[in-house]
Amino acid sequence: MARNDLKGKVILIAGGGKNLGGLLSRNFAVQGAKLAIHYNSQASKEEAEKTLADVKAAGAEAFLFQGDLTNVKNITKLFDDTVAQFGGIDIAINTVGMVLKKPFLSTTEEEYDTMFDINSKVAYFFIQEAGKKLNDNGKVCTIVTSLLAAYTGLYSTYAGAKAPVEHFTRMASKEFGERGISVTAVAPGPMDTPFFYGQESPDAVAYHKSASALGGLTDIKDIAPLVEFLVTDGWWITGQTIFANGGYTTR
């Protein structure tokens, strides 16, 4: 599937109402795709509605779905509602995540459970549902983190909860490959969004900006084209985690 072949294709984006997900929604709308745009809660409703308005202004068919995806029933319903609305799904992208920056010794069981529910459990069952509901030759992509290649403290539950997604991606790509479905993950560096700043002090922000070889934080405008490539022309790449961080970390 080439980028110029997206007209009429159905794309489901978890976390598609804001930040990177919102940019992807808008970009795909311009290319003529039909969109299922998920957002988590009332707190993100206003941004999701603005994204929906922009998408429709671009001439795309789209709808919003609100739900806490840590409840797997909501993942199932998101996919089922998309199939009911558009007749099938061609591309599924999961941008959902939560950051916690905290020392290992002070992390609580509740925080651990929350982080693994959002970053790991949601990713697992999103990929599983995509494997069940995607059309043949579909595409699946999950956003992870470049901290998977970092040697650092303080992000044990964030990087730790995203790490299994690499394995989910490999396993799913093997199992779904016979249907022509590619499965990938993208690992951005610290992104210049509200998602990042809530956890970081000014000194830490300055460090992260200086840590990349190319300088500065990751811009969502540099990640969106990579995701778009992987779910279109780059479909031959499968089972891989692609690091895109300006030289922030490497393997």
Phi and psi in degrees as GROMACS dihedral restraints (atoms count N, CA, C in turn):
[ dihedral_restraints ]
;  ai    aj    ak    al  type     phi  dphi    fc
    3     4     5     6     1   -91.0    20    10
    4     5     6     7     1   161.0    20    10
    6     7     8     9     1   -59.8    20    10
    7     8     9    10     1   -34.5    20    10
    9    10    11    12     1   -78.8    20    10
   10    11    12    13     1     4.5    20    10
   12    13    14    15     1  -105.4    20    10
   13    14    15    16     1    15.2    20    10
   15    16    17    18     1   -80.7    20    10
   16    17    18    19     1   -11.7    20    10
   18    19    20    21     1   -58.6    20    10
   19    20    21    22     1   121.8    20    10
   21    22    23    24     1    85.9    20    10
   22    23    24    25     1    -7.9    20    10
   24    25    26    27     1   -74.8    20    10
   25    26    27    28     1   149.8    20    10
   27    28    29    30     1  -102.0    20    10
   28    29    30    31     1   123.4    20    10
   30    31    32    33     1  -122.6    20    10
   31    32    33    34     1   126.7    20    10
   33    34    35    36     1  -106.8    20    10
   34    35    36    37     1   127.3    20    10
   36    37    38    39     1  -125.7    20    10
   37    38    39    40     1   111.7    20    10
   39    40    41    42     1   -75.9    20    10
   40    41    42    43     1   128.9    20    10
   42    43    44    45     1    73.9    20    10
   43    44    45    46     1    28.5    20    10
   45    46    47    48     1   -83.6    20    10
   46    47    48    49     1     5.2    20    10
   48    49    50    51     1   -91.6    20    10
   49    50    51    52     1   -15.0    20    10
   51    52    53    54     1  -153.5    20    10
   52    53    54    55     1   171.1    20    10
   54    55    56    57     1    51.6    20    10
   55    56    57    58     1  -133.9    20    10
   57    58    59    60     1   -60.6    20    10
   58    59    60    61     1   -42.1    20    10
   60    61    62    63     1   -61.3    20    10
   61    62    63    64     1   -39.7    20    10
   63    64    65    66     1   -66.2    20    10
   64    65    66    67     1   -39.2    20    10
   66    67    68    69     1   -64.1    20    10
   67    68    69    70     1   -43.1    20    10
   69    70    71    72     1   -60.9    20    10
   70    71    72    73     1   -43.2    20    10
   72    73    74    75     1   -57.6    20    10
   73    74    75    76     1   -46.2    20    10
   75    76    77    78     1   -66.4    20    10
   76    77    78    79     1   -43.0    20    10
   78    79    80    81     1   -63.3    20    10
   79    80    81    82     1   -43.8    20    10
   81    82    83    84     1   -67.4    20    10
   82    83    84    85     1   -33.5    20    10
   84    85    86    87     1   -61.4    20    10
   85    86    87    88     1   -42.9    20    10
   87    88    89    90     1   -61.4    20    10
   88    89    90    91     1   -29.7    20    10
   90    91    92    93     1   -86.5    20    10
   91    92    93    94     1     4.1    20    10
   93    94    95    96     1    91.1    20    10
   94    95    96    97     1    11.3    20    10
   96    97    98    99     1   -75.7    20    10
   97    98    99   100     1   160.4    20    10
   99   100   101   102     1   -99.1    20    10
  100   101   102   103     1   139.6    20    10
  102   103   104   105     1  -127.7    20    10
  103   104   105   106     1   134.1    20    10
  105   106   107   108     1  -105.7    20    10
  106   107   108   109     1   115.9    20    10
  108   109   110   111     1  -111.5    20    10
  109   110   111   112     1   111.0    20    10
  111   112   113   114     1   -91.9    20    10
  112   113   114   115     1   142.9    20    10
  114   115   116   117     1  -137.1    20    10
  115   116   117   118     1   159.1    20    10
  117   118   119   120     1   -82.9    20    10
  118   119   120   121     1   -47.6    20    10
  120   121   122   123     1  -155.0    20    10
  121   122   123   124     1   179.8    20    10
  123   124   125   126     1   -56.6    20    10
  124   125   126   127     1   -32.6    20    10
  126   127   128   129     1   -62.5    20    10
  127   128   129   130     1   -28.6    20    10
  129   130   131   132     1  -107.6    20    10
  130   131   132   133     1     8.2    20    10
  132   133   134   135     1   -64.4    20    10
  133   134   135   136     1   -44.5    20    10
  135   136   137   138     1   -60.6    20    10
  136   137   138   139     1   -44.7    20    10
  138   139   140   141     1   -65.4    20    10
  139   140   141   142     1   -38.7    20    10
  141   142   143   144     1   -64.4    20    10
  142   143   144   145     1   -40.0    20    10
  144   145   146   147     1   -66.8    20    10
  145   146   147   148     1   -35.5    20    10
  147   148   149   150     1   -65.9    20    10
  148   149   150   151     1   -41.4    20    10
  150   151   152   153     1   -61.7    20    10
  151   152   153   154     1   -44.4    20    10
  153   154   155   156     1   -59.8    20    10
  154   155   156   157     1   -42.7    20    10
  156   157   158   159     1   -61.8    20    10
  157   158   159   160     1   -42.2    20    10
  159   160   161   162     1   -64.1    20    10
  160   161   162   163     1   -41.8    20    10
  162   163   164   165     1   -62.9    20    10
  163   164   165   166     1   -44.5    20    10
  165   166   167   168     1   -69.5    20    10
  166   167   168   169     1   -33.5    20    10
  168   169   170   171     1   -64.4    20    10
  169   170   171   172     1   -26.1    20    10
  171   172   173   174     1   -81.2    20    10
  172   173   174   175     1    -1.3    20    10
  174   175   176   177     1    93.4    20    10
  175   176   177   178     1     8.8    20    10
  177   178   179   180     1   -90.8    20    10
  178   179   180   181     1   148.8    20    10
  180   181   182   183     1   -81.6    20    10
  181   182   183   184     1   136.7    20    10
  183   184   185   186     1  -162.7    20    10
  184   185   186   187     1   159.0    20    10
  186   187   188   189     1  -146.5    20    10
  187   188   189   190     1   158.8    20    10
  189   190   191   192     1   -98.7    20    10
  190   191   192   193     1   146.2    20    10
  192   193   194   195     1  -132.9    20    10
  193   194   195   196     1   121.4    20    10
  195   196   197   198     1  -102.6    20    10
  196   197   198   199     1   134.3    20    10
  198   199   200   201     1   179.4    20    10
  199   200   201   202     1   146.5    20    10
  201   202   203   204     1   -82.3    20    10
  202   203   204   205     1   108.7    20    10
  204   205   206   207     1   -77.0    20    10
  205   206   207   208     1    -5.8    20    10
  207   208   209   210     1   -68.7    20    10
  208   209   210   211     1   -17.0    20    10
  210   211   212   213     1   -89.4    20    10
  211   212   213   214     1   108.5    20    10
  213   214   215   216     1   -59.5    20    10
  214   215   216   217     1   -27.5    20    10
  216   217   218   219     1   -59.4    20    10
  217   218   219   220     1   -31.4    20    10
  219   220   221   222     1   -73.4    20    10
  220   221   222   223     1   -31.5    20    10
  222   223   224   225     1   -64.1    20    10
  223   224   225   226     1   -46.8    20    10
  225   226   227   228     1   -58.7    20    10
  226   227   228   229     1   -44.7    20    10
  228   229   230   231     1   -66.2    20    10
  229   230   231   232     1   -38.3    20    10
  231   232   233   234     1   -57.3    20    10
  232   233   234   235     1   -48.2    20    10
  234   235   236   237     1   -67.5    20    10
  235   236   237   238     1   -43.3    20    10
  237   238   239   240     1   -63.7    20    10
  238   239   240   241     1   -41.8    20    10
  240   241   242   243     1   -64.3    20    10
  241   242   243   244     1   -35.5    20    10
  243   244   245   246     1   -67.3    20    10
  244   245   246   247     1   -43.0    20    10
  246   247   248   249     1   -62.8    20    10
  247   248   249   250     1   -42.2    20    10
  249   250   251   252     1   -64.2    20    10
  250   251   252   253     1   -37.4    20    10
  252   253   254   255     1   -75.3    20    10
  253   254   255   256     1   -41.9    20    10
  255   256   257   258     1  -118.5    20    10
  256   257   258   259     1    -7.0    20    10
  258   259   260   261     1    90.8    20    10
  259   260   261   262     1    -4.8    20    10
  261   262   263   264     1   170.2    20    10
  262   263   264   265     1   177.9    20    10
  264   265   266   267     1  -137.0    20    10
  265   266   267   268     1   132.9    20    10
  267   268   269   270     1  -103.7    20    10
  268   269   270   271     1   -33.4    20    10
  270   271   272   273     1  -138.7    20    10
  271   272   273   274     1   134.1    20    10
  273   274   275   276     1  -127.5    20    10
  274   275   276   277     1   124.3    20    10
  276   277   278   279     1  -125.1    20    10
  277   278   279   280     1   130.3    20    10
  279   280   281   282     1  -114.0    20    10
  280   281   282   283     1   110.2    20    10
  282   283   284   285     1  -104.2    20    10
  283   284   285   286     1     6.1    20    10
  285   286   287   288     1   -68.4    20    10
  286   287   288   289     1   138.6    20    10
  288   289   290   291     1  -171.5    20    10
  289   290   291   292     1   163.9    20    10
  291   292   293   294     1  -143.7    20    10
  292   293   294   295     1   135.9    20    10
  294   295   296   297     1  -103.1    20    10
  295   296   297   298     1   139.0    20    10
  297   298   299   300     1  -133.5    20    10
  298   299   300   301     1   123.1    20    10
  300   301   302   303     1  -110.1    20    10
  301   302   303   304     1   108.7    20    10
  303   304   305   306     1  -159.3    20    10
  304   305   306   307     1   144.3    20    10
  306   307   308   309     1   -59.6    20    10
  307   308   309   310     1   145.3    20    10
  309   310   311   312     1   -52.6    20    10
  310   311   312   313     1   -45.0    20    10
  312   313   314   315     1   -73.8    20    10
  313   314   315   316     1   -13.5    20    10
  315   316   317   318     1  -111.6    20    10
  316   317   318   319     1     4.9    20    10
  318   319   320   321     1   -74.1    20    10
  319   320   321   322     1   133.0    20    10
  321   322   323   324     1   -91.8    20    10
  322   323   324   325     1   163.5    20    10
  324   325   326   327     1   -61.6    20    10
  325   326   327   328     1   -39.2    20    10
  327   328   329   330     1   -62.5    20    10
  328   329   330   331     1   -42.5    20    10
  330   331   332   333     1   -64.7    20    10
  331   332   333   334     1   -42.0    20    10
  333   334   335   336     1   -58.0    20    10
  334   335   336   337     1   -49.8    20    10
  336   337   338   339     1   -61.5    20    10
  337   338   339   340     1   -42.9    20    10
  339   340   341   342     1   -61.8    20    10
  340   341   342   343     1   -45.6    20    10
  342   343   344   345     1   -64.5    20    10
  343   344   345   346     1   -41.7    20    10
  345   346   347   348     1   -74.3    20    10
  346   347   348   349     1   -30.7    20    10
  348   349   350   351     1   -62.9    20    10
  349   350   351   352     1   -47.5    20    10
  351   352   353   354     1   -75.5    20    10
  352   353   354   355     1   -43.9    20    10
  354   355   356   357     1   -90.2    20    10
  355   356   357   358     1   -26.3    20    10
  357   358   359   360     1  -112.7    20    10
  358   359   360   361     1   -55.0    20    10
  360   361   362   363     1   -60.7    20    10
  361   362   363   364     1   -47.7    20    10
  363   364   365   366     1   -58.5    20    10
  364   365   366   367     1   -44.6    20    10
  366   367   368   369     1   -61.1    20    10
  367   368   369   370     1   -42.2    20    10
  369   370   371   372     1   -62.1    20    10
  370   371   372   373     1   -51.5    20    10
  372   373   374   375     1   -77.7    20    10
  373   374   375   376     1   -21.8    20    10
  375   376   377   378     1   -66.0    20    10
  376   377   378   379     1   -48.1    20    10
  378   379   380   381     1   -63.0    20    10
  379   380   381   382     1   -41.2    20    10
  381   382   383   384     1   -59.5    20    10
  382   383   384   385     1   -47.1    20    10
  384   385   386   387     1   -66.0    20    10
  385   386   387   388     1   -36.6    20    10
  387   388   389   390     1   -60.9    20    10
  388   389   390   391     1   -41.4    20    10
  390   391   392   393     1   -62.0    20    10
  391   392   393   394     1   -30.9    20    10
  393   394   395   396     1   -79.9    20    10
  394   395   396   397     1   -37.8    20    10
  396   397   398   399     1  -107.7    20    10
  397   398   399   400     1   -17.4    20    10
  399   400   401   402     1   -68.5    20    10
  400   401   402   403     1   147.3    20    10
  402   403   404   405     1   -64.2    20    10
  403   404   405   406     1   156.4    20    10
  405   406   407   408     1   -55.1    20    10
  406   407   408   409     1   146.4    20    10
  408   409   410   411     1    65.8    20    10
  409   410   411   412     1    26.0    20    10
  411   412   413   414     1   -77.8    20    10
  412   413   414   415     1   177.3    20    10
  414   415   416   417     1  -135.5    20    10
  415   416   417   418     1   139.6    20    10
  417   418   419   420     1  -128.5    20    10
  418   419   420   421     1   134.3    20    10
  420   421   422   423     1  -141.7    20    10
  421   422   423   424     1   135.7    20    10
  423   424   425   426     1  -121.4    20    10
  424   425   426   427     1   138.5    20    10
  426   427   428   429     1   -88.8    20    10
  427   428   429   430     1   125.8    20    10
  429   430   431   432     1  -116.4    20    10
  430   431   432   433     1  -133.1    20    10
  432   433   434   435     1  -154.1    20    10
  433   434   435   436     1   145.5    20    10
  435   436   437   438     1   -69.7    20    10
  436   437   438   439     1   -10.8    20    10
  438   439   440   441     1   -63.4    20    10
  439   440   441   442     1   -14.3    20    10
  441   442   443   444     1   -61.4    20    10
  442   443   444   445     1   -20.7    20    10
  444   445   446   447     1  -111.9    20    10
  445   446   447   448     1    14.8    20    10
  447   448   449   450     1   -96.7    20    10
  448   449   450   451     1   152.5    20    10
  450   451   452   453     1  -111.5    20    10
  451   452   453   454     1    92.2    20    10
  453   454   455   456     1  -152.8    20    10
  454   455   456   457     1   167.0    20    10
  456   457   458   459     1  -104.1    20    10
  457   458   459   460     1  -176.8    20    10
  459   460   461   462     1    78.0    20    10
  460   461   462   463     1   -12.2    20    10
  462   463   464   465     1  -117.7    20    10
  463   464   465   466     1    31.3    20    10
  465   466   467   468     1   -57.6    20    10
  466   467   468   469     1   -42.1    20    10
  468   469   470   471     1   -80.2    20    10
  469   470   471   472     1   -29.4    20    10
  471   472   473   474     1   -73.0    20    10
  472   473   474   475     1   -59.4    20    10
  474   475   476   477     1   -63.6    20    10
  475   476   477   478     1   -38.2    20    10
  477   478   479   480     1   -62.9    20    10
  478   479   480   481     1   -37.6    20    10
  480   481   482   483     1   -79.0    20    10
  481   482   483   484     1   -25.2    20    10
  483   484   485   486     1   -81.9    20    10
  484   485   486   487     1   -26.4    20    10
  486   487   488   489     1   -55.7    20    10
  487   488   489   490     1   -41.7    20    10
  489   490   491   492     1   -61.4    20    10
  490   491   492   493     1   -22.3    20    10
  492   493   494   495     1   -63.4    20    10
  493   494   495   496     1   -29.9    20    10
  495   496   497   498     1   -59.6    20    10
  496   497   498   499     1   -42.8    20    10
  498   499   500   501     1   -71.8    20    10
  499   500   501   502     1   -39.8    20    10
  501   502   503   504     1   -57.5    20    10
  502   503   504   505     1   -42.2    20    10
  504   505   506   507     1   -63.5    20    10
  505   506   507   508     1   -45.8    20    10
  507   508   509   510     1   -63.4    20    10
  508   509   510   511     1   -49.0    20    10
  510   511   512   513     1   -62.7    20    10
  511   512   513   514     1   -46.2    20    10
  513   514   515   516     1   -63.5    20    10
  514   515   516   517     1   -38.5    20    10
  516   517   518   519     1   -62.6    20    10
  517   518   519   520     1   -36.6    20    10
  519   520   521   522     1   -66.6    20    10
  520   521   522   523     1   -44.9    20    10
  522   523   524   525     1   -74.9    20    10
  523   524   525   526     1   -32.8    20    10
  525   526   527   528     1   -92.1    20    10
  526   527   528   529     1    -9.2    20    10
  528   529   530   531     1   -59.6    20    10
  529   530   531   532     1   -32.8    20    10
  531   532   533   534     1   -65.6    20    10
  532   533   534   535     1   -16.0    20    10
  534   535   536   537     1   -99.5    20    10
  535   536   537   538     1     7.7    20    10
  537   538   539   540     1    77.8    20    10
  538   539   540   541     1    15.7    20    10
  540   541   542   543     1   -90.6    20    10
  541   542   543   544     1   124.8    20    10
  543   544   545   546     1   -95.6    20    10
  544   545   546   547     1   145.8    20    10
  546   547   548   549     1  -132.8    20    10
  547   548   549   550     1   122.5    20    10
  549   550   551   552     1  -136.2    20    10
  550   551   552   553     1   167.1    20    10
  552   553   554   555     1  -133.1    20    10
  553   554   555   556     1   146.6    20    10
  555   556   557   558     1  -119.8    20    10
  556   557   558   559     1   130.9    20    10
  558   559   560   561     1  -114.1    20    10
  559   560   561   562     1    91.0    20    10
  561   562   563   564     1   -74.3    20    10
  562   563   564   565     1   161.1    20    10
  564   565   566   567     1   -77.5    20    10
  565   566   567   568     1  -176.8    20    10
  567   568   569   570     1   -54.8    20    10
  568   569   570   571     1   121.6    20    10
  570   571   572   573     1   -94.5    20    10
  571   572   573   574     1   143.1    20    10
  573   574   575   576     1   -77.5    20    10
  574   575   576   577     1    69.9    20    10
  576   577   578   579     1  -138.8    20    10
  577   578   579   580     1   165.4    20    10
  579   580   581   582     1   -57.9    20    10
  580   581   582   583     1   -25.9    20    10
  582   583   584   585     1   -54.9    20    10
  583   584   585   586     1   -35.1    20    10
  585   586   587   588     1   -83.8    20    10
  586   587   588   589     1   -47.2    20    10
  588   589   590   591     1   -68.1    20    10
  589   590   591   592     1   -25.5    20    10
  591   592   593   594     1   -61.6    20    10
  592   593   594   595     1   -21.3    20    10
  594   595   596   597     1  -103.2    20    10
  595   596   597   598     1    -8.3    20    10
  597   598   599   600     1  -116.7    20    10
  598   599   600   601     1   139.8    20    10
  600   601   602   603     1   -78.4    20    10
  601   602   603   604     1   163.5    20    10
  603   604   605   606     1   -56.0    20    10
  604   605   606   607     1   -39.3    20    10
  606   607   608   609     1   -63.7    20    10
  607   608   609   610     1   -41.1    20    10
  609   610   611   612     1   -67.4    20    10
  610   611   612   613     1   -39.2    20    10
  612   613   614   615     1   -60.1    20    10
  613   614   615   616     1   -44.5    20    10
  615   616   617   618     1   -61.6    20    10
  616   617   618   619     1   -39.9    20    10
  618   619   620   621     1   -63.2    20    10
  619   620   621   622     1   -49.3    20    10
  621   622   623   624     1   -59.2    20    10
  622   623   624   625     1   -38.2    20    10
  624   625   626   627     1   -64.3    20    10
  625   626   627   628     1   -35.6    20    10
  627   628   629   630     1   -84.5    20    10
  628   629   630   631     1   -14.3    20    10
  630   631   632   633     1   -78.2    20    10
  631   632   633   634     1   -23.1    20    10
  633   634   635   636     1   -81.1    20    10
  634   635   636   637     1   142.2    20    10
  636   637   638   639     1   -62.2    20    10
  637   638   639   640     1   -33.5    20    10
  639   640   641   642     1   -89.9    20    10
  640   641   642   643     1    -6.5    20    10
  642   643   644   645     1    87.1    20    10
  643   644   645   646     1   132.1    20    10
  645   646   647   648     1    92.0    20    10
  646   647   648   649     1   174.5    20    10
  648   649   650   651     1   -81.4    20    10
  649   650   651   652     1   165.2    20    10
  651   652   653   654     1   -73.3    20    10
  652   653   654   655     1   132.0    20    10
  654   655   656   657     1   -94.7    20    10
  655   656   657   658     1   134.0    20    10
  657   658   659   660     1   -58.6    20    10
  658   659   660   661     1   -25.2    20    10
  660   661   662   663     1   -69.9    20    10
  661   662   663   664     1   -16.5    20    10
  663   664   665   666     1   -91.7    20    10
  664   665   666   667     1   -16.0    20    10
  666   667   668   669     1   -93.9    20    10
  667   668   669   670     1   -38.7    20    10
  669   670   671   672     1   -55.0    20    10
  670   671   672   673     1   -45.1    20    10
  672   673   674   675     1   -62.6    20    10
  673   674   675   676     1   -32.2    20    10
  675   676   677   678     1   -67.7    20    10
  676   677   678   679     1   -45.4    20    10
  678   679   680   681     1   -60.8    20    10
  679   680   681   682     1   -44.7    20    10
  681   682   683   684     1   -60.4    20    10
  682   683   684   685     1   -40.0    20    10
  684   685   686   687     1   -63.9    20    10
  685   686   687   688     1   -45.5    20    10
  687   688   689   690     1   -63.8    20    10
  688   689   690   691     1   -30.8    20    10
  690   691   692   693     1   -96.2    20    10
  691   692   693   694     1    10.8    20    10
  693   694   695   696     1  -135.2    20    10
  694   695   696   697     1  -103.8    20    10
  696   697   698   699     1   -60.3    20    10
  697   698   699   700     1   -29.2    20    10
  699   700   701   702     1   -88.6    20    10
  700   701   702   703     1    21.1    20    10
  702   703   704   705     1   -59.2    20    10
  703   704   705   706     1   -23.2    20    10
  705   706   707   708     1   -70.7    20    10
  706   707   708   709     1   -18.5    20    10
  708   709   710   711     1   -80.6    20    10
  709   710   711   712     1   118.4    20    10
  711   712   713   714     1  -147.0    20    10
  712   713   714   715     1   150.8    20    10
  714   715   716   717     1    74.9    20    10
  715   716   717   718     1    11.1    20    10
  717   718   719   720     1  -111.9    20    10
  718   719   720   721     1   150.6    20    10
  720   721   722   723     1  -107.2    20    10
  721   722   723   724     1   119.9    20    10
  723   724   725   726     1  -101.3    20    10
  724   725   726   727     1   120.0    20    10
  726   727   728   729     1   -87.6    20    10
  727   728   729   730     1   127.8    20    10
  729   730   731   732     1  -137.0    20    10
  730   731   732   733     1    96.4    20    10
  732   733   734   735     1  -148.3    20    10
  733   734   735   736     1    13.6    20    10
  735   736   737   738     1    66.4    20    10
  736   737   738   739     1    21.6    20    10
  738   739   740   741     1    86.2    20    10
  739   740   741   742     1    27.4    20    10
  741   742   743   744     1   -74.2    20    10
  742   743   744   745     1   -45.3    20    10
  744   745   746   747     1  -140.8    20    10
  745   746   747   748     1   162.1    20    10
  747   748   749   750     1  -154.3    20    10
  748   749   750   751     1   162.3    20    10
